[in-house]
């Protein structure tokens, strides 16, 4: 989900709208390179390098907590770091290099984000891994709505093919509407705008000075984070060993997952996320692991059989999963209906105004900057026939290929999905332009329940999960492309170069993401309820499909009443946020964020709140410096520890284990 408030906060303090920037942009228009030269070899290499690094980082986040912050601004910063380092080294070697422009910066950022977005939204931590044997066993072997044949083990080949056929369709779904969305309706797309403001700020004399400070801060904390992760590795040689299991608040709290695990990745993520997101995570952790689960463990034998394994859906784990689902569905349904209403009313207002005042009349009051940006945006048009033919061709390939991979998914399901996808994509992209909220997962959940119910008991789980993936991919990627078009519009970047760079990034991502996933799949024990890599959303999505097939009979005793309560709480909390005055409503917790620790644990919420505390104190001491440096420091913390994941995974695959186990136990046992 894109969050405008986070990114606007990240670029606070950057002086971008001034006369200097206006002159620079005017000069850029005069000497603007053709779109083919905006995509450079060094840019593609930089994009692939950044995309691979971020794919590893977000894959870890996907498989541990399922909560991935928006890293677009971070990607733009690292793109600047990469090319500036490249050109500086060439300059010292006496080699003249092509000047680094805002257009090239935008193209690199777009390509890198498209690459790692496949790792974020490709279903490796949700609907695709929900098809695995391990998730099937967690949901309950041979239960009525979870038949034995409803599995498909992860494989690089079929995952790459599935992602390829589903992702490229999304690139073409809304291309014909780009002028309407960006120029006619003038949708804000806050995330795309925030990224453009940052990139434009880099490429001014004043912005270059600020960028150098950010680069220095990024490199400093990147190095610290990488070395700290390396140091921690030496002490993690065994089960529940190392700094990541440090009983910060005592052993009893540690058993209930309340401890600080020294993860700089989560601290960095907490610095990027807003305070209310982090506080909502902490509230969810306290409510679940601090109150509910300890109390419900005492009801073992009354509410649920004590003889069942902990991972069974009929034991305590069932309550954890289904209460999380209730919160997620309540929050998702509320925002889904809200965005549909907001979109419909806004479109009606636009249509009404259009009769009174046409779009050409609007253009008469445009500023000089707007006129130049629109000129560049329209100069390199993308023919509608290219988008239509491409969409039809990829749809035909999907209709042929997907039923071969998944016999449970009938060809006519895909025809219906791809017929509805452009209209669903438009609704989602329009809503994202107004509110900055990407509701693709909620469109996917609707498809999941509908297909699971239609396909029946034997085929419903697989059909629901695959259908969810198809709709979610198309709707999400088309919305992301509109964000990128908005960034390109504001940085005077050609739409053709944006579309091509997005296609390159998507192609690379369809290869990199499955390979990255398999590093984790082979090196670590995924979906272990007691391990680090719990893959929480895989079991959530599978149980959603089971609910679609089986109904409420899948729930353990008294779980339905709890689900009703938390579903109602999610609706009520969102209503309060929207209805009461903003100065009070902004502190109402976010149900979607609260749902994550119910299943995962409290430890990462503590890490992220520490990140929030760092930002709060920094802004209190020096708000201007914090606004400039927080994104750079957070990116360094995330990327340093994230990069260590790659060598640590290779060591694990090579059976090289840490030499020391640091663990803790009561003094009475010593």
N, C-alpha and C positions, 0 to 999 in steps of 0.2 A: 504494500500500500504506500503510495507516495504521500508525503506529509509536507505541505507548504510551510507551515509554521516552523518546522525543524530547519528547513533549508534557508528560510529568510533569516532565522536566528544565526545560522552559520556564517552568513555573509554580511551580518550587521557590522557597520563600521567601514565598509569598503565604499569609497567615494566614487560613484560610477556615473551619476547623472550630472555632468558638469560640462562646461564649454570645451574643455580639453578633449573629452571623450567624443563630443559631437564632431569636432574638427577631425579627430582620428577616423571616425566612421565615414565621414564625407570623403576623406582621402582614400579609405579602403574601397569605396564604391568606384572611384576613378581608376584605381589600379587593381581592381578585383580580377583574380585569376579565373580562367574558365573552369567549369566544374570538374573536368577530367584532371586538372592539376591540383585541385584541392585534396584529392586522394593520392597520397604519396607512399612510396615504398617504406620510408622510415616510419610513416604514420601507421601503416598496416602492421609493421613489426611491433611498434609500441602498443598498438591496440591488442594484438594477440598476447603479448607479454602481460599487460595489465589484466586482460580478460582471463588468462590462465591463473594468475595470482588471486584474483578476486573469486574465481570459480572455486578454488580450494577453500578460501575463507568462508564464503557463503554456504558451501557444502557442509562444512563443519557446523555452522550455525543451524542449518536446516536439519541435520541429523542429531543435534544435541537438544536444542530448545525449540526449533522451528520458527524462531523470531529473528528476522533479518532486517536491519535498519536500511534506510535509503542511502546508497553509497554513490549517487550520481555526482554530487559536488566533489566528493573525495576522488572519484575517477577523473574529473576535469583537472583537479589539482595535480594528481600523479601524472597525467598526460603532459601537463606543463613541465613538471619535474623531469620527466623522461627526455623530452625533446630538448629542453634547455641544457641538460647535462650532455646530451649528444652533440649539440651545436658548439658548446663550450669546449669540449674535448677536441673536436675537429678544428676549431679556431686556434687552440694551443698548438695543434700539430701543423698549422699553416695551411689548412685546407679550407677553402671558401665554401660555405654551405648555403642552401636556400633559406631566406628569412622565414622565421616561424610566425605564422599569422593566426588570427583568431578563428579563421575558417578551418585551418588544419587542426587546431585545438578542438574545435567542435566536432569535426569528423572523427578524430581519435576517440573522444569521449563517447560519441554515439556508438561507434563500432565496439569499444570495450564493454559498454553497458549491455549492448545486444548480446555479446558473448556470455557474460556471466549471468544475464537474466535467464538463460536456459537452465543454469544450475539452480537458480532461485525458484523458478516456476515450472520446471520440467517434471515435477512430481516425484523426484527421488526421495524426498522425505514425506510424501503424502500418498497420492493415488497410485503411482507406479509401484512404490515399495509396498503399498497395501495389497498388491497382488502376490507378494512373496509367501513362501511356505511358513516362514517364521511368524509373519503377521497373522496368517490363517490360524496357526496354532494358538496364538495369544487370544484370538477372538473366540476360540472354543471349537475343538475338533468335532466334526460330524454333527454339529448342531443343525437345526432345521433350515435356517437361512444361510448357513455357511457350509455348503456341500464340499466334499473332498476334492473335486475336480476344479474348484474355483481359484486356482493358483497359476502363476507363471513366474518362474524364477528369474531374477535379474540376469540380463545378458547384454553385452555391448552391442551386438548386431541388431537385435530387435528394438532395443531402446533408441539407438541412433536412427534407425529407419522410422520409428514412430514419431520421434521428435522432428525429424526432417519434414515428413508429410504434413504434420499438424502446425508447425511453426511458420512455414513460408506462406501458408494460406493467409495467416493473420497480417503479414506485411502488405498484402494487396487488397484487403477487404475495404479499407477506407481511403485509399489513395485518390480516387476520383473526387472525394469530398474535402480534400485538404484546403482548398481556397475558401469554401463555405465556412469551415470550422475556424480557420486562422484569420482570414481577412474580413469575411462578411459578418460572421457572428462575433468576431473579436474576442474569442474565449481566452481566458487568462492563462490557463495551464501553469499554475504557480511554480511547480517544480521545474518545468522547462524554462520559465522566466528567471528563476533564481540561478539556475546553471548558466544561463546566458549572461546575467549580470556579473557573475563571478569571472567568466571567460573574458568578457569585455573589459573588466577591471584589470585583469592580468596584462592586457595588451595596450596599456597606456603608460607613459613615463612614470606617473605616480603609482599605477598598479604594478609596474615592474619592481619597484622598490618593496612594495608590500609582498609581492610574490616571493622575492628573495628571502624575506623573513620567514614566510610560511615554509619554503623549501628547507631552510636551515632547521626549523622546528620539526618538520616531518622527518628529516634524516636523523636527527638526534634521538627522537623517541622511537623511530623505527629500529635503530641499532640497539637501544636499550631493551625494547620489547623482544627482539630476536635473541639477544644474549640471555635475558631472563628466562625465556622459554627453554633455551639450551641448558641452563643451570638447573631448572626444575626437573628436566628429564632424568638427570643422574640419580634422583631420589625417588623415582616412581617405579622401581623394579618389583612389582607385585600387585596383588589385588588390594585396592583401597590404600595405596601408598602415595607419599609425596605431599608437596605443598597444597595440591588441589583437594586434599582431604584434611586440611588443618582444622582442628576443632576449636574455632575461634571463640565460640560462646559456650563451650563445655561439651562433654561427650553426649549428654542427653539431647541437647539441641542438635548436635552433629547427626545423631541417629534419625532425627526428623528433618534432615537436609538443611538445617540452619547453620551455615558456616560461610566464611569468606574463602574462596578457592584460588585467590591470587591470579585470576585470569585477566590479563590485560586486554584481551579481545572484548570481553563483556564490559569492562570499564570504558573502553573506547566507544563501544556501542551505546552505553549509557550516556556518554558525553554528546553523542549525536542525537539520541532520542530526547523528546521533551520531558520536562519534569513530571507531568501528569502520567505519561506512559510508564515511567520508572516507579512512581508511587503506586500506580494501579497494580503493577507486578508485585510490589511488596505487600500490598493489601491482600491480593489473591493468595500469596504465599502464607501470610499469617492466618487468614481465614481457613485455608485448606490444611496445610501441614502443621500449623500451630494449634488449631482448634478441632476441625472436623475429623480428620483422619485418626488422630490419637483417641478421640472419643469413640469413633466407629470401630476401632480395633478392639475395644472393650465389649462391643456387641457381637463379636465373633461367636458363632454358635446359635445366636438368636436371629439376626438379620441375614446372615449368610453362613454356609457350612465352614467350620474351622479346618476341615480336612483337605479343602481344595488348595491347589498351588496358588501362590501370590499373583501369578500372571493371569489367572482365570478371570473371565468376564463375569462369572457368578460370585466372585469374591470381592474384596475391597477394591481391587483394580477396576472392576466394573463401575463402581460408583465414581471413581476418579475420571474414567473415560467419558461416561455419559453425562456427568455434571459439566465437564468441559464442553461437550457437544451442545448442551442446552444453552450455556453462556454464548458460545460462538454463533449458534443458530439465531438466538434472540437478538444479538447485536447485528448480525448480518441481515436478518429480515427487516429490522427497523431501518437500517441504512439503505437497504435495497428499495423499500417502498418510499423512503424519503427522497432518494435520488431520482426515482421514476417520477414522483410528483414534481420535484424541483425542475427536472428536465422538461416535462410536459408543459408546466406553467411558463417556463422561460421561453420555450419554443413558440408557444401561443402568443406570448408578448412580442417576440421578435417578428412573428408573422403579421401581427396587427400593426406594429410600427412600420413594417415594410410597405404596407399600403399607403401610409401617410407620407413616408420619406424613404426614397429608394436608396440603395447602397451607393450609387454614384454621387448622390447628394452628400452622403457622409464623407466621401472622399474629398469634397471641396474644403472641409475644415481640417483636413489632415495636416500635421506638422511636416516640415521638410524631411525630417528623419523618417517618419512613417512612410512618406511617399517613396523615398529611396529604398527602404526595406521592402515595401510592396513590389517595387520595380524588380528588385533582385529575386524576390520570391516567385514572381510570375515569369521571369525571363526564361528560365530553364523548365518549361512545363513537362509534366509526365503524361504522355498520351493515355487517354482513358482506355483505348483498345488494348494497351499493354497490360493494364491492371485486370481488365475483364478476362482476356485470354489466359493470363497467368493464373487467375483465381480458378477458372474452369478447369484448366489442365491439372493443377495441384489437387483440386477436388476429385477429379476422375481417378488420379493415382491413389488418393486416400480411399476412395470407394472400392478399389480393387485390392489394395495392399492390406488395409486394416482388418477386413474379415478373414484374410488368410492368416494373419498373426493371431487374431482373436475370433474364433468361430462363433463365440457367443454374441458378438456384435454383428447384427444383420446389416446388409448393405443399405437398406432403406432407412435405418437409423441415421447413417452418415449423410444420406441425401437430405433428410429433414434438418439435421444439425447444420449442414453447410448452406442450406436455403435460408435458415433463420439467422445464421451467424452475422451477416452484414448489418442487419437491423439491430441485433443485440450489441454489436460492436459500436454502432453509432450511438446508441443510448449510453453505453458505458463511457465512450470517449467524450461525449457531450457533458455528461455528469462530472467526469474527471476534470474537464476544462473549467467547470464552474466551482467545484469543491476540492479538487486535487485528490479525490479518493478513487482509487482503482477498485471497482467492485467485481472484478473478474472471477474471484473465488466464489462469490455468491451466485453468479450466473452458472458457474460450474456445479455448485451444490444443487441447484434446481434441476440441472440436467441429470445429475447423479440419482436423485430421488425418482425422477420421472422414468428414466431408463431402467432402474432397478425394479420398479413396480411393474413396468411393461414386460420385461424379459422373463419374469417369473422366478421361482425358487432355484432352479438349476443354473440358470444363466445370469440371474439378476445382479449378483455381486460384481462379476467381471464386466458386464455391459455397463453398469452404473459407473464404475471407476474409470473405464476407458472413455465413456461419453463425457464424464466430468473433465477429463484431461483435454479432450478435443475442444470443447466449448471454451474452457478456461484459457487455453493457449491462444486461440484465435482472438478472443475478446481482449485479453491482456496485451498481446503484442501490438494489436492495432491501436490501442490506447497509448501505449508507450511510444509508438511511432509519431502520434500527434504531438506528444510532449517534445519529441526531438525536432519535429517540424517547427514548433514554436521557438525552440532554442535557435534553430537555423535561421528563422525569420529575423530574430533579434541580433544575430551575429553576422548577418549578411552572407550566410552560407547557402549554396545552391540546394534546392530540394532533391535534385538528381544525385548529388554527391551524398546527401543524407540517406536517401533510399538505398543507394549502392553500398554505403558503409554499413548500414543496418543489415543488409543482406549478407555481406561478408562476415560481420560479427555473428549473425545467426548461424551461418554455415559452420564457422569455427566452433561456436558454442555447442552445436549438435554433435560434434566429435569430442570436444574437450570435456563437456559435462559428464557423459557416460564413463569416460576414462577416469576422471576425477572421482566419480562415485565408486568405481571399482577399486581404486586405491584404498578408500575407506572400507569397502565391503570385504576386501581380502585381508586388510591389516588389523581391523578392529571387529569386535563382536557387536554388530548392529542389532537394535531392537531388544537389547537386554534391559529389563525393567530396573535392574539394580546397577547397571553400568553407566558410563558417561554418554554413550550414543544410544539414547532411548528411542529415537525416531518417533516422537510422540504423535505426529499428525498421521502417520501411516495407520495406526490402530484406530484413530478417530475416524478417518475416511472409510476404512473398511466397515466399521460399526455403523456409520451412516448408511452405507449400502445395505447392510444386514437389516437395519431398521426399515429401509425402503421395501425390502422383500418380505420381512417377517412381521413387521409392526412392533407394538410395544411388548410383545411376549418375549423379546430378547433381553428385556431389562431385569436385573436382579430385584429382590424384595425391597419395597419402599423406595426404590430408585426413581420411579415415575413421579412420585410426589416431590422429591428433591428436584428433579428436572423441571417440573412445572414452576416451582418456586424460583429457581435460578433463571429460567427463561423469562418469567415475569419481571425479575429484578433487572435483567438486561434491557428489556423494553422501558421499564420505569426510569432507570438511570439515564438512558438516552433522551427520554422525554424531558427529564429535569434539566439536562444539559442545554436543551434547546429552548425551554420555556422560561426558566428563571433568569434573572439578570446575569449578564456575562461574567461580572466580577465574582459571582458565587458559582455559576454554572461551570466555569472552567476548572473547578476543583472536584467536580463529580467524577468518580473513577470510571475508566474505560473497561467495559465488560470483556471485550476481546483480549485486552492485555491481561486482565485478571485470570482468564481461563488457562493461560499457558502454564503457570506454576502449579495449578491443581494437579496436573499430570506429571510434570517434569521435576518439580522440587523447588526449594526456596533459594538455593545457593546462588544462582545466576541473578536473581532479583536483587540480592544484596550487592553483588558486583556492580550492577547497573545503577543502583542507587548511589553507590560511591562515585561513579562517573558523574551522576547528576550533582552530587555534593561538590565535586571539584569545579564544575562549571559555575555553580551558584556562588561559591567563595571567590572564584576568579573574577566573575562579573562584579561582585561586591567590591573587590580590591581595585580592579582596573577594567572597567567595562569595555573600553575601546580596544585594548590589547586582547581581551578575551574574545571579543567578536571577530578579531582578525586571526587569532592563533588556535582557537578551539577546534575548528575542522582539521587543521594541519596536525595538531597533537593527537587527536582522536584517530585520524587516518594512520599515523605512524604506529600507534599502539595496536591497532587492528591488523595492519599489514605485517608488522614485525613478527608477532606471534603466529599470525596466519601463515607466513612463509615457512616458519619452522615445522608446520604440520607436514609439509612435503618430505623433508629429510627424515623426520621421525616415522612417517608411514613407510618409507623405503627401508629404514632400519628394522621396523617391525616385520616387514615382508621377508627380510633377510635373516630373521630370527636372532637379531642382535638386541639384547634386552638391557635396560638400565642396570648398573652394577649395585645400586643401593636401594633398599626399601625403608623409607621413613614412615612409620605408622605410630599411632597413639592408642593407649589403653589405660584403664584406671590404675592408680598407684597400688591398690590392694593386690593386683595381679603381678606386680613386679617382684 
